[in-house]
Amino acid sequence: MQQYVNFRQIPLALINWTRQATCAGGLALAVALTLPAADVGAQGLFSPVITVNEDVITTYELQQRARFLTVLGSVQGDPLETARNDLIEDRLKRQVMREVGLTLSEDEITEGMRELAQRANLSLEEFLSGLRQAGVDPETVRDFTSAGLGWREYIRGRFLAQARPSEAEIDRAMGTAGTGSVQVLLSEIILPLTQENAAQIQELATQISELKNEAAFTASAAQFSASDSSANGGRLPWMSLSRLPPQLQEVVLGLEPGQITQPLPMQGAIAIFRMRGLREVDGRSASFAAIDYATYRIPGGRSAEALARATELRNEIDTCDDLYGINKDQNPDILFRGSKAPNDIPQDIALELARLDANESSATLTRDNGQTLLFVMLCGRTSELVAAQENARASVANALVQQRLNDLAESHVEQLKADARIEIQ
């Protein structure tokens, strides 16, 4: 089987470079080369050993390429056999490039050699110096580089349009085609937590997490939960998994229908969830780069007066912007308005936001050891599909293009070899 050496994929990390302490800036290759001599009889070092159509390959070129590939660490098997195949392909590639008039400038070739050296963390001068110590002539490096660079340009020019993937192919590569989005059906219990009631709430939360049936969980939610959902036995509607706080998504996905989470500590509360269902729906799950929200602090905790003020506030405003008017001439610390990445939002607030649509609000959470009611309002969500998703798709598309170009290049070389007149002495 033929072995191919890709200019972009040479494992230069396998080169064992060692700096000589006695020679400042000097380099030595810790590679022992024991290449067998080519069987050319009485022919000279520069006599032809291979003819590819009308082009010849000499013994010297063969031995040089074998030595160079061995130094690079890219040879598996017989170095001379690998070099022979490599040089035959180089000749065929150069013949095609001549036919189409593709040439490289000296600057382009030098830059390609410099790139090769940088992959070994060396300057070009250090790279060539080390190779000379291993018996590799700089012209060998130049030939190798120019063939690889020129062929890459030719392949892109000829096959790039053919290699570009469709949107459906990118979807399949990303694992998004046909996967839809995941929705979860949960019930919740939110238990307000203060320093005074911490022990009782922890014990209550543990007891609830050990409940065995839905009826008991529903009754507990109606009796103890501070969430608005308590009026419905803690039942939440179907919601996209991606709307939950990132920390909670993994916990929820680990539940089977009917299972209950362990008590989950949040700021000023303990949350418990029961999985009622999970389904996959058509369409991609939206992920969010940022969530715009507001909080307004109401004194009195969960007192009747504070809850009544939250209801009044909900009736007075239509959008988050209206909160600025409500807070006019008051302490600016009472109102927070900002846009944050999901991971940067406090988990209890993120959970409240998960069940809200734009300009909806909740008054479940407290702060200051239960003395302040936190009015939470969702202003909007920014989808990361516009940014991160597009970047990911571009990366996948580029990878698919490169893979297809490599496959097309190898297939094209095989066809060239099949059509060529190749004579090995």
Helices and strands as residue ranges (DSSP letters): G 7-9, G 12-14, E 17-19, E 27-29, E 48-52, E 55-58, H 59-72, H 79-100, H 106-118, H 124-133, H 138-163, H 167-174, E 181-192, H 198-209, H 214-224, G 228-232, E 239-240, G 241-243, H 246-253, E 264-266, E 269-281, E 288-299, H 304-316, H 322-326, G 332-334, E 335-340, G 342-344, H 347-354, E 361-367, E 372-383, G 384-386, H 388-419, E 422-424
